[in-house]
Amino acid sequence: MIVWSCIVLGCIGGVLSAAIIVCRRFLADYGLCAIDVNSGGRTLDVAGGQTLLEALRSAEVFLPSGCGSRASCGLCKVRLTDGGGAVLATERPLLTQGDIRGGIRLACQVRIRGPIAIELPPDLLAVRLYRARLESAGMLTHDTRRLTFALDEPLEFHPGQYVQASIPTPDGPVFRAYSISGSSADKKRIELIVRLVAGGAGSTYLHRLAVGGQMDFAGPYGQFRLSDDPESELICVAGGCGLAPVKCIVEHLLSARPQARCRLFVGAKDSRDVMLMGFFGGLAGRHPDFSYVYSLSNPRAGPADWAGRTGMIHHAVAHELAPGGGRQAFICGPEPMIAAVTRVLIEKGLSRADIYADRFEAARTWTPAG
């Protein structure tokens, strides 16, 4: 009896599955649908039924995305001015009420079933796909690798911007965001600093990629700009691999304005995680108005060979930085560090408008820290 019940249930399940496939094939054929970009600035004719993110990518409009369309990163936010249906439950955790009222949606969750109108910043329309070859690579720490890629075409980017690496997986390519850490003066190369994350598709692939291997990148992404005021002092605070975009920013600033005033604060867990100290020491030797401080939050966890500052990095900022104005600050790292450093900087006299943050847990774009 039980066997026959299983057989009947299996048959019913098979029939229902086949019915769903048929319905999707014949009843959910939406044909070609138009995407109006920026009020007629560009019109894309795409196949209906796919997500907005997929459709834009097929038209070589590369929105940032980092979670494989699982609605967990929030990078692919886009403003819809018409169409797209109701906001889905999968989107709501990453959208504020202000976002929803303003028509902001997650492109990976919006399925195209008819004409859609969207608004995109001009810089996103300028993003392109680049082919690159791994030219050199080496370990900076026990779990952090520096990779230098030669590009097939020049890439114009600003310090602090990032690219999205196309990572091959059994289910197709996924995109992962990595800040550019190398000098913006070399247009034919990009340098990335990648910490190995257990189970991470992007970091695992990039740590295994051999010299000579090919990689596609979309970019550049990010809109922030350094202050043009020659009297402004730059304050940079980085935690872990947050040092990648900060390295690019500091290197560019001191190359463009050798006499610029710049203070760098770097936080790490223990001495095994300290990277690029020699590089910044070299910069300090050539630029008298540049200084740097490293601080270890848990020095006892690593080798007992650290003679520098210990404690959380925001404590180092509070101790070393004198009060004053005329400053611009950039913070890159995990959210708790950003919040703590922001409080200290405001106490030191910086305004929220002059403090920018690149959050690891959120979209990889510099935003006001407040």
N, C-alpha and C positions, 0 to 999 in steps of 0.2 A: 504493500500500500504506500509506504513511504517512498519507495523507488518511483512508483507511478506519479506521485505528487511532485517529486523533483523534476521528472520528465515534463509534466504539464507546465510547471512554473518556468522551466527552461524554455519551452516552446513559446510561452506567452512573452517572456523577456526578449526572445529573438524576434518575434513579430513586432513588438513595440520598438525595438532598436531599428529594425528595417523601416518601420513607418516613419520614425524620426528622420532617418537619412533621406527618405523619399521627400518628406515635407521640406527639409532644408534644401534639397536639390531643386524641387519644382515649385514649391509654394513660397519659399523665401528667396527667390531670385529677384534681387532688387535692381539688376541691370547696372548701367552706368549712372553714377551720381556725381553732381557737381559740388566741388568745394570752392567757395568764394573766399579768397584770402585778401584781407585788408580792403574791403569795400570795392572790389573790382580791380584791385592792383594786380591780381593774378587769379586765374581760374583753372582748377585741376579737375579733369574728368577721371574718376576712379571707379573701380568695381565695387558695387554695394555689398554689404554683408561683412566686410572686414572692419577692423577697428580704425579709428582715425589715425592713431599712431602708425599702423601698418600702411595705411593709404598714403600718408605724408611721406613716409620713408621710401615707398615705391616711386614717388614723384621727386625724390632727392631733396626733400625738405626734412632735415634731420633735427627733430626735437630731442632734447636730452632725455635719457631714460636709463635706469640702472637696475631694475629689478626683474627684467624679463616679463613685463606686463602683468605682474602680480599685485599691482596697486599698493606697493609698500614703500616706494621711495619718494613719490611726489614730484619727481623731476619733470614729468611731461605735462605740466599744467598749461592749459591754453584757454583763451577766452572765446566762448561761442556767442555769437550775436544772433544766430538763427538756427533752428533745427537741433538735432542731437538727443531729443527725448529728455526724460526726467533724470535727475541726479540719482545714481545708483547707491545702494547701501555700501558697496565696496569702495566708493569714492569718499564718502562722508568723513571717515577718520582723518583724512589728509586735507580736508577743505574747511576753512572757517565759514561762519555765517556770512561774513563780508565777501568771501570768495564766491559763495553760492549766489548771493544777491547780484554780484558783478558778472555772473555768467562763466566763472572759472570752472573748468572740468579737467579730469584726467584723460588725456587723449588715448591712453591704453584701455580705457573702459568704455569710451563712447563708440558705439557700433553704428556704422553708416547704413541708414535705411532710406535715405532720401537726401535732398540738397541740404548742405550745411554751410554756414557762413562763420568764419573765424577771424580773429585778429592776432597777428604775430608781430613781435618787435622786429625792426629791420635787420638787426644783427643776426637773428636766427635764420633769416632768409639768405644770409651770406655764408652760412655754414656749409662746408663741403666735405666730401669724403676723400681722404688721402691714403695712398699706399706707401708703406714704410718698410724698411729693412733694419733689423737689429744689427747695429754696427759694433757696439761694445756693451759689456755688462759686468757688474761686480757687486759683491756684497758689502754694504755699508755697516750692517750690524748682523747679529746672528739670524735675524728674520727679515731683513730689509735689503732689497736689491735696487741698485741704480742701473737704469737701462737708457742707452742713447740710440735713437733711431735716426737713420738717414731717410729723408722724404723724397718722393719722386718729383714733387713740385714745391716751390717755396710756400711757407705758411706764415702769414702775417698775424702776429698776436701781441697782446699787451700783457705785461707782467701781472700775474694773478689769475689769468684765464686757464681753462682746462680743456682737455679733449676727451672724447669717448672712444675707448678701444672696442673694436668688434671682436668678441671672444667666441670661437667656435665651440658648440656643444652638440650632443646627440640630437637635441630638439631644435637645432638651428642656432644662428648667431644671437648672442645677447650683448648688450652694450654696458660697459662699466666706465665710470668717470674717474679720471686721474688728472691732478693738477700738473701743469708744466713747471718743471723745476729748473730748467736750463735757461741760459741767457736768451733774451728776445732779440739780440743782435744777429744771431745765426738763424737765418730763415729756412735753411735746408736741413736742420736737425731739431729734434725735440728730445729732452731728457725727462724721464719719469722716475720717481722714487716710490717703490711699491712694497708695502709690508705684507708678508704672507699671512693670510687669514685662513684658519682651518675650515675647509669645505668651501672656500670662496672660489667661484669659477674663474674670475678675472685674475686674482693674485696667484692662484695655483698655476694657471696657464702661463702667465708672464714670468714666473719664477722658473718654469721649465723650458721656456723658449730659448732655443740655441742661437748663437750669433749667426747671422745670415738668414734667419727666419723672417717671414713676411707677416705684416700686420696692417690692418686697415684702421684708420682713425677718422672720426668725424669731429670737426671743430673749426675755429675755436669757439668756446662758450664763455660767458661771463661779461658783465658790463662795467665793472668798477674801474676807476682811473685814479692814479696817483695825483696828489695836489701839485699844481704848477707853481705854487708859491715857493720861491727859493729860500725864504726865511722859515718855512714850516719845518718842524722837527718830526721825523717819522718814528713811531713806536711800533715795533712788531713783537707779537707774542705767539709762540707756536708750541703745540703739544704733540709729541710723537711725529708721525708723518705729516702733520700740519706744517712741518718745516719745509716741505716741497715748494708750495707757492711762495712762501716767505723768502726762501733762498732766491727765487727768481726776482722778487720785488726788490730785495736789498741789492742784489748784484746789478740790476738795471739802474737803480737810483744812484749808486756810487760810480757807475760807469758814465752816466749822463751828467751828474753833478758831484765831482770828486770831493767837494768841500761840504756836502750835505750833512746835516746832523741826523744821526740815526742810532736808535737803541734797540737791541735785539734781546729778547728773553726766551729761553728754550727750556721746556719742561720734559723730563723723561722719568721712567720708573726707576731704573737702576743703571749702573755703568755699562751693562751690555747693550743698552738702548741708545747710548750717546752716539750721535753721528755728526759729521761735518764740522767738528770743532776746529780741526786744523785749517779747513777752508776759511772759516770766519776769522780765525786767528791771522791768516794771511791778509784778509781784507782790513782788519784792524791795524796791522802793521803799515799798510799803505794809506790808510785814511784816518787821520787823528780824531775826527769827529764821529767815528763809528766805534761803538763798544757793544759787547755781548756778555750775557750771563746765562750759564746753564745751572739748573737745579734738579736734583733727584728726589722724587717723592718717596722712594722706598729703597735707599741705597743698600740696605742689608740683604736684599733679595739677590743681589749679584755679587761679583767678585769684590773683595775688600780692597780696592785700589783707587777709590775716589777721594780726592782731597778738596773738592770744590764745595759749593753751596748745596744744602739739602733742604727739603721741605717743598710744599706746593708752590707752583710757579707764581701764583698771584701774590704770595707772601714776598717773593723776591721782587716783584714789581713794586709792591708797597714800600719795601725797604730801600730800594735803589733809586726810585724815580722821585725827583723833587717836584713839588707842586708848580704849576705853570700852564700857560696857554700857548697858542700858536702851534698846535700839534695835530697830527693825523695818526690814527692808530688802526692797525690791522691785527686781528686775532684769528687763528686757525686751529681748530681742535675740537674735542668733544664739548657738548653743550654745558656741562657743569663747569668746566674750565672757563669757557667764554663768559658765563654769567658772573663768575667770581672776579675775573680780570676786568670786566666791564664796570663792576661796582668800584673797584680800586681806581680805575682811570677817571671815573667821574669824580671821585673824591679828590683826585689830583688836579682837577680843573678842566678836564676835557669835556666837551659837549657830546651828547649822544649823536649828533649829526656828523661828528668827526671820528666816530668809532665804527669800523666795519668788521663783520665777522663772516668766516667761512665755516659752516657747521658740518661736521662729519655725518651727523644723523639726518641732515636735511638736504635740500637741493644744493648742489655744489656751485653756489653763486654768492659773491660777496653782497651782504645786505646790512643795513644799519643794525648795530648790535642791540639797540633798544627794542 
